[in-house]
Amino acid sequence: MHRQPHREVKYDDVPCFAISGFFGGLNPNEAHVSFFQDHLVPQIGQQPGQIVLDTVEHRFVATIKMSPAVFKRMMLWMGEHVKRYEQQHGDINIGPQNIKQEQQEQPTYYG
């Protein structure tokens, strides 16, 4: 009889990032998700001493690659967490959805 290997979980020294958004995609061979942080880039304004913040720079902090099966399991796992959260606390407002049908086969970007 074949038994599953024993699993050990270790979280020592795992990097942690606060993210603003993500970019990713899926093809028959691989899935990937890249996470970014938004940074405001100050600019010198038209008036003396004026600083304006009209540029947001996306700085990518990590890219995670996985199989399509792991990608789908992650989607189902995240969906279950959202469902439980919203049952307890109400809907999570994510703002407008800007994905057009023709963009769905390309890597998508959320932020």
Secondary structure, 3 states (H helix, E strand, C coil): CCCCCCCCCCCCCCCCCCCCEEEEEECCCCEEEEEEEEEEEEEECCCCCCEEEEEEEEEEEEEEEECHHHHHHHHHHHHHHHHHHHHHHCCCCCCCCCCCHHHCCCCEEEC
